[in-house]
């Protein structure tokens, strides 16, 4: 209701709503009717509860869209949907993230959806082949609003198909859950990674440590990142390391 009231009060004026509930974060306490849909033989109770919370969140998003429809705002509202991390629930321990999910640089934690909707303005399409990153959200919004984006801003306009097709790689960093130093956040850096076409390179922050190991995965053949090809693809590791270092250091 507070969101609906805020939108009503802004009628005739531009408004921004950041809808970010805790769902599907713990506590996983979905309505019984939703939970029953996911309680099936062989499905661990923590997983059923997590899936029900995802469905609960989806339901609330639908309610928000329905409200925009009723208020005749759907065709004049740009909607972005994304998440901060991927799958989290550990079937064996409901109090911990699943292995290689949240709090890791692996696809289970960093591969998330980006959806953009503007009824009547954007043609529906799905792209699973090209690379996108959350840094693209601001340039995309600026382009849709026909306003200039700041110079040097990272990211591309995702509605520009040529820019999307030209992109060669995306980058990311992995930090611990809690910031170690707000004045120098990179002190807590644990990993950097780059995805270029089908290849993904993960480098530990402390490359000089004895336990440090580069990880290279072919995401097309090995989407679960189970087979480290760094030793077999040493030249590719070197090439992607240079690309990653150049991005990290800046122009």
N, C-alpha and C positions, 0 to 999 in steps of 0.2 A: 504493500500500500504506500509506503513512503516514496518509492520510485514512481509509482503511478501519479501520486500527488505532485511530485516534482515536475514531471512531464506536463501535467495539466497546467501547472502554474506558469510554465514556460511557453505556453501556447502563443504562436506568432513570433517567437524569438528563437534564435539558435540555442540548442542545448546539447550537452554531452552527458551520457550515463555510462559509468563503468560498473557493470554488473559482475561482481566477483564474489559469490558466496563461498563458504567453506567446502561445499560439495565438490567432489566426493571425498574430501579429506575426513579423517577421523574426527569425532566418533561416527562410526558407520551404523546409523540408527534410522534406516529408511522406514517408511510406512509399511505396515504388515502386508497390505495388498500388493505392493511392489516387490517386497521380499519374497513372497510366495511364488512369483513368476520365475525366480532364479534359483529356488531351492530344488535341485534335481539330484538324482542319484549320481554319486561320483564327484559332485561339486563341493569342495570344502566350504563350510559355513562362512569363513572370512571372505572368500571370493564371491559367494552369493550376495553377501551384504554389500560388498564393494560395487558389484555390478548393479545392484538395486539402487545404490546411491548415484551412480552415473545416470541411470534411467530417471531418477528423481530430479537431478539437475536438468536433464533434457526436457522433462515435463515443465519445469519452471521457465525455461527458455521459450518453450512454445506458448506459455501463458503470456509472457512479455510480448511476443510477436502478435498474439491475438489482440492484446491491448492496443498496440500500435495500429492494427487494422481498424479496430472500433473507433479510434480517435482520428482516422483518416490521415495517419502520419507515415504509413508504410512506404509510400512512394517518395517521401521526402526525407527518409532516414537511411543513412549508410550504417550497415551493421558489420562489425568485425568479430569473428569468433576465433579464439586461440586458447591455449592452455600453457601453464608454466612448466609442466613436466609430463612424462608419459606414465605408464602403468606403475603402480606403487605396491599393491597388496601382496604380501608374502603368504602363500597358502599355508605354510607351516608355522608362521609366527605373525599373528595379526598386528603386532606392535612394531614390526620392522618392515622396511621396503623389500620388495622382491629383489633377488640378485640381478644386477645389471639393469636396474630400472632407475627410480629417482635417486639423486645424489651420485650418479655415475655419468661418464661421458659416452656410454653406449646407447644404441638406438632405442632401447626400451625406456630410456629416461629422457632423451633429447628429441626423438622423432615425434612431433606433435602436429595436429591439424592447423591449417589456416583457412578460414572460410570468410568470404566477403560477399555481402548481399546488398544490392540497391535495386529494388523492384522497379522495373521499367527502364533502367539505365544500363545495367550490366547483364549481358547474355549469360545464362547458366552454362558452365563448363567445368570439367574436372581435369586436373593435371597431376598425374602421378609420375611423370617422367623427368620434369625439370626441378631444379633446386630452388628452395625458398627459405627465408629466414625471418624471424620476428623483426629484424632491423628494417625489413621492407615495409612495415605497416605505415610508418610516418610518410615516406616518399609516396606510397600509394594513395594515402588519404589526401595529401597535398595535391596530387594530380587530379583526383576526383573532384576536389573543391576548386580546381583551377587557380591555385595560389602557388607562388614560388617556394620551393623547399630551400632551406639554408645550404649554402655552398659547403661542399666537403662532407655532406651527410652520408653515412654508409647506407647501403640498401638501394633497391631499385623499385620502380613502379610495377607492381605485379599485373596490372592491366595492360602493360606494354608488352605484347607477345614477343616482339623482336628482342627487347632487353632481357626477357626471361630466357629466350633461346640462346642468347649470346653468353649468358653467365656461365662461367667455367667452374666456380667453386664457391662454397660457403664455409664459414669458420665459426668456431665456438670455444668457450672456456668452461672449465669445471672448477667450482669452488666448494669448500665445505658448507654445511648447512648454516653455520653461524659465522658472521663476518669477524675476522681476526683483528682487523684494523680499519676503521671507517675512513681514516685519512689516507691510507695506503692499501686499498683492497687487494692489489695483486700480491701482497704478502701471503695471502691464503691460497694462491693459485695452486691447483693440484694437477690439472691437465689442460693441454690445448689440443684442438683437433681441426682437421680440414677434411671436407668431403669434396672430391673432384670426380665428376662423372660417377662411375661405379665404385671408386676407391675411397676408402676412409683411413686416414692416418691419425693415430692418437699418440701424443708425446707427453710423458710425465714432466712436470714443472722442473724437477731437479734431475736433469738428464745426466748429471755426474754421479748420482747415487749408484751404489753397487747393485741395488735391486731394480734400477730404472730399466725399462724395456719399451722400445717402440712397438706399437701394434698397428698392423696394416691388414685391412679386411676388404675383400671383394663383396660388396653389399648385394650385388646381383646374384652371385652364386651362394653367398653365405650371409643372408640377412640377419641371422642370429649372432653373427660375429663370434663364431666358435673356433675358427681356424686362422691363427696369426700367420700371415705370409711375409712378415718383415724380413726374415732370413733369406727367403727365396727371391724376394723382390727388392734387393738392396738399392738398386739404382732408382727405383720408383720411390723408395723411402727418402733417399737423398733429394730427389726432385721436389717432392711434396714438403719436405722439411724446409727447403729454401722458400717455397711459396708461403708456408706458414710463418716463417720468420719475417718475411717481408711484410706480411699483413700485420703481424704483432708489433713490429717496430714502426710501422707507418711510413708514409712517403717521405 
